[in-house]
Amino acid sequence: MSLKQEKTGMADETEHRHKTDRELLEDGLKAVFGVAADANIGEEGRKNLDVAADTIRQVFARAMETIEGLEKSVMSDPLTGVPNRAGIMHDLEKRIENARRLEHQLAVVFIDLDGFKDVNDQCGHAAGDDALIKTADRFTSAFRKADTVGRLGGDEMVLLLSYEDSTQFSEDIVKDKVREALDGLVYWHGKTPFPIGASIGLATLDDLQHAEEGAFETLWRSGEAKSVADVMVKVADKAMYADKAGKAERLAAAREKALDNTGNAPEKTSPSRSL
């Protein structure tokens, strides 16, 4: 399948996919019980049909609650509570479909947490876990409720950002918001500060739609990516590595700022002492 075919999708299934499970249930009940109700079953028979339909709705509602709970546990990162890789990819597939249907912009932001390994090694795993939790919380607060903050694994985070108009999206503004969210997130080992920073890469759906021989098409044809969502994440990942060139300078500036702001650093390492 080519990129063009993936983009087009299976148009005859679009309407079905956009109906909710509850709407599909109601369609089925109308079809089955509607036929039965038209038969000569009398008033008592119709009442029994109504009771049966209500019972099915109740069973369905309970089943959906159970399924939603299972999906949440399977698609959520147990440490941070944000979507994990499975949850991110599931959400991204839906966002791609909606963005194409509505002609909206969509961006994948791949974030590698600079300095995380040092925090984990020097300040302890509790500090590392705390850094991941605080990072997820800060990103969630910094971005819109409609955006998705997720953790791919380790120190890799992803943001999924949807926009009705491409002019609303700015790569520079997104990068600034990510780095501002992490500003002051510093852990200490003795008097040595270990700040958390970010190397950031972005990929947009517009890039994919307009690229013929670029990185998107190369990944697609090589088989390295199996879906449009996979392509977007991999391209954002590659862009993140290009941003790594400024990692050392950014962390050095953050360490200097931490020392300037505190004067005397805390003597003990503690997750609760992050700034």
JONORLIN-V336067 format. One record per residue. N is the residue number from 1. RES is the residue in one letter. SS is DSSP state (h for helix, s for strand, l for the rest). PSI is psi in degrees with one decimal (999 if undefined). BURIAL is # if it has 24 or more other ideal C-beta (glycine too) atoms within 12 Angstrom, else .. Layout:
# JONORLIN-V336067
N | RES | SS | PSI | BURIAL
N | RES | SS | PSI | BURIAL
This chain:
# JONORLIN-V336067
1 | M | l | 135.3 | .
2 | S | l | 170.6 | .
3 | L | h | -39.5 | #
4 | K | h | -41.5 | .
5 | Q | h | -40.2 | .
6 | E | h | -39.7 | #
7 | K | h | -42.5 | #
8 | T | h | -42.8 | .
9 | G | l | -167.3 | .
10 | M | l | 94.8 | .
11 | A | h | -33.5 | .
12 | D | h | -12.0 | .
13 | E | h | -4.0 | .
14 | T | h | -49.3 | .
15 | E | h | -40.9 | .
16 | H | h | -42.9 | .
17 | R | h | -28.2 | .
18 | H | h | -4.8 | .
19 | K | l | 141.0 | .
20 | T | l | 163.0 | .
21 | D | h | -37.2 | .
22 | R | h | -38.2 | .
23 | E | h | -40.1 | .
24 | L | h | -38.6 | .
25 | L | h | -46.7 | .
26 | E | h | -38.7 | .
27 | D | h | -43.6 | .
28 | G | h | -41.9 | .
29 | L | h | -41.3 | #
30 | K | h | -40.7 | .
31 | A | h | -46.4 | .
32 | V | h | -53.4 | .
33 | F | h | -23.2 | #
34 | G | h | -42.8 | .
35 | V | h | -44.1 | .
36 | A | h | -38.5 | .
37 | A | h | -29.1 | .
38 | D | h | -18.2 | .
39 | A | l | 166.6 | .
40 | N | l | 76.8 | .
41 | I | l | -7.1 | .
42 | G | h | 173.8 | .
43 | E | h | -41.8 | .
44 | E | h | -39.9 | .
45 | G | h | -40.6 | .
46 | R | h | -38.7 | .
47 | K | h | -41.4 | .
48 | N | h | -36.0 | .
49 | L | h | -41.6 | #
50 | D | h | -42.5 | .
51 | V | h | -43.0 | .
52 | A | h | -41.6 | .
53 | A | h | -42.4 | #
54 | D | h | -40.0 | .
55 | T | h | -42.7 | .
56 | I | h | -40.8 | .
57 | R | h | -41.2 | .
58 | Q | h | -44.3 | .
59 | V | h | -41.8 | .
60 | F | h | -45.1 | .
61 | A | h | -43.0 | .
62 | R | h | -39.9 | .
63 | A | h | -41.3 | .
64 | M | h | -38.4 | .
65 | E | h | -43.0 | .
66 | T | h | -44.8 | .
67 | I | h | -44.2 | .
68 | E | h | -38.5 | .
69 | G | h | -41.6 | .
70 | L | h | -42.6 | .
71 | E | h | -40.6 | .
72 | K | h | -41.8 | .
73 | S | h | -35.5 | .
74 | V | h | -31.5 | .
75 | M | h | 10.7 | #
76 | S | s | 145.1 | #
77 | D | l | 121.5 | #
78 | P | l | -24.4 | .
79 | L | l | -50.0 | .
80 | T | l | -20.9 | #
81 | G | l | -5.6 | .
82 | V | l | 166.8 | #
83 | P | s | 142.0 | #
84 | N | l | -167.8 | #
85 | R | h | -45.6 | #
86 | A | h | -42.4 | .
87 | G | h | -39.4 | #
88 | I | h | -49.0 | #
89 | M | h | -37.2 | #
90 | H | h | -46.3 | #
91 | D | h | -42.2 | #
92 | L | h | -40.3 | #
93 | E | h | -44.3 | #
94 | K | h | -39.6 | .
95 | R | h | -38.2 | #
96 | I | h | -45.4 | #
97 | E | h | -46.0 | #
98 | N | h | -40.8 | #
99 | A | h | -39.4 | #
100 | R | h | -41.6 | #
101 | R | h | -38.9 | .
102 | L | h | -2.6 | .
103 | E | l | 47.5 | .
104 | H | l | 167.7 | #
105 | Q | s | 148.7 | #
106 | L | s | 133.2 | #
107 | A | s | 138.7 | #
108 | V | s | 125.8 | #
109 | V | s | 115.7 | #
110 | F | s | 125.0 | #
111 | I | s | 124.4 | #
112 | D | s | 126.7 | #
113 | L | s | 103.6 | #
114 | D | s | 138.5 | #
115 | G | l | -6.4 | #
116 | F | h | -41.7 | #
117 | K | h | -40.2 | .
118 | D | h | -41.1 | #
119 | V | h | -46.4 | #
120 | N | h | -42.2 | #
121 | D | h | -42.2 | .
122 | Q | h | -33.8 | .
123 | C | h | -8.4 | #
124 | G | l | 157.7 | .
125 | H | h | -29.3 | .
126 | A | h | -40.1 | .
127 | A | h | -39.5 | #
128 | G | h | -44.9 | #
129 | D | h | -42.4 | #
130 | D | h | -39.1 | #
131 | A | h | -41.0 | #
132 | L | h | -41.8 | #
133 | I | h | -46.1 | #
134 | K | h | -37.4 | #
135 | T | h | -47.5 | #
136 | A | h | -42.4 | #
137 | D | h | -42.0 | #
138 | R | h | -41.8 | #
139 | F | h | -40.9 | #
140 | T | h | -39.1 | #
141 | S | h | -33.9 | .
142 | A | h | -30.8 | #
143 | F | l | 172.7 | #
144 | R | l | 158.6 | .
145 | K | l | -29.8 | .
146 | A | l | -14.9 | .
147 | D | l | 157.1 | #
148 | T | s | 128.6 | #
149 | V | s | 125.2 | #
150 | G | s | 163.7 | #
151 | R | s | 116.6 | #
152 | L | s | -32.8 | #
153 | G | s | 156.7 | .
154 | G | l | -127.3 | .
155 | D | l | 24.4 | #
156 | E | s | 123.2 | #
157 | M | s | 157.3 | #
158 | V | s | 141.1 | #
159 | L | s | 138.6 | #
160 | L | s | 117.0 | #
161 | L | s | 123.5 | #
162 | S | s | 141.4 | #
163 | Y | s | 137.8 | #
164 | E | l | -30.9 | .
165 | D | l | 133.5 | .
166 | S | h | -26.5 | .
167 | T | h | -15.5 | .
168 | Q | h | -15.7 | .
169 | F | l | 133.5 | #
170 | S | l | 119.0 | .
171 | E | h | -42.5 | #
172 | D | h | -41.3 | .
173 | I | h | -41.1 | .
174 | V | h | -46.1 | #
175 | K | h | -41.1 | #
176 | D | h | -41.3 | .
177 | K | h | -38.4 | #
178 | V | h | -48.0 | #
179 | R | h | -34.4 | #
180 | E | h | -35.9 | .
181 | A | h | -31.4 | #
182 | L | h | -5.0 | #
183 | D | l | 127.8 | #
184 | G | l | 1.4 | .
185 | L | l | 94.0 | #
186 | V | s | 137.6 | #
187 | Y | s | 153.6 | #
188 | W | s | 141.2 | #
189 | H | s | 104.7 | .
190 | G | l | -122.3 | .
191 | K | l | 16.0 | .
192 | T | s | 120.9 | .
193 | P | s | 143.6 | #
194 | F | s | 93.7 | #
195 | P | s | 157.1 | #
196 | I | l | 126.9 | #
197 | G | s | -166.0 | #
198 | A | s | 134.0 | #
199 | S | s | 132.3 | #
200 | I | s | 135.5 | #
201 | G | s | 144.4 | #
202 | L | s | 150.7 | #
203 | A | s | 136.9 | #
204 | T | s | 157.7 | #
205 | L | h | -31.8 | #
206 | D | h | -38.9 | #
207 | D | h | -46.3 | #
208 | L | h | -42.7 | #
209 | Q | h | -26.7 | #
210 | H | h | -10.9 | .
211 | A | l | 128.1 | #
212 | E | l | -46.5 | .
213 | E | l | 14.2 | .
214 | G | l | -159.7 | .
215 | A | h | -37.6 | #
216 | F | h | -52.5 | #
217 | E | h | -36.7 | #
218 | T | h | -46.6 | .
219 | L | h | -39.8 | #
220 | W | h | -50.5 | #
221 | R | h | -29.9 | .
222 | S | h | -16.1 | .
223 | G | l | 1.2 | .
224 | E | l | -27.7 | .
225 | A | l | 140.4 | #
226 | K | l | -8.7 | .
227 | S | l | 167.9 | #
228 | V | h | -41.1 | #
229 | A | h | -43.7 | #
230 | D | h | -41.8 | #
231 | V | h | -46.7 | #
232 | M | h | -43.4 | #
233 | V | h | -42.7 | #
234 | K | h | -38.3 | #
235 | V | h | -41.0 | #
236 | A | h | -37.7 | #
237 | D | h | -46.0 | #
238 | K | h | -39.6 | #
239 | A | h | -33.8 | #
240 | M | h | -40.6 | #
241 | Y | h | -32.2 | .
242 | A | h | -32.2 | .
243 | D | h | -15.4 | #
244 | K | h | -18.8 | #
245 | A | h | -29.5 | .
246 | G | h | 8.4 | .
247 | K | h | -52.9 | #
248 | A | h | -42.8 | .
249 | E | h | -41.5 | .
250 | R | h | -43.2 | #
251 | L | h | -37.5 | #
252 | A | h | -42.2 | .
253 | A | h | -38.7 | .
254 | A | h | -37.9 | #
255 | R | h | -43.5 | #
256 | E | h | -41.2 | .
257 | K | h | -40.9 | .
258 | A | h | -42.1 | #
259 | L | h | -39.2 | .
260 | D | h | -36.6 | .
261 | N | h | -24.9 | .
262 | T | h | -23.4 | .
263 | G | l | -84.2 | .
264 | N | l | 119.3 | .
265 | A | l | 155.1 | #
266 | P | l | 146.7 | #
267 | E | l | -23.0 | .
268 | K | l | 145.4 | .
269 | T | l | 131.1 | #
270 | S | l | 135.4 | .
271 | P | h | -32.2 | #
272 | S | h | -8.7 | .
273 | R | h | 9.1 | #
274 | S | l | 148.2 | #
275 | L | l | 999 | #
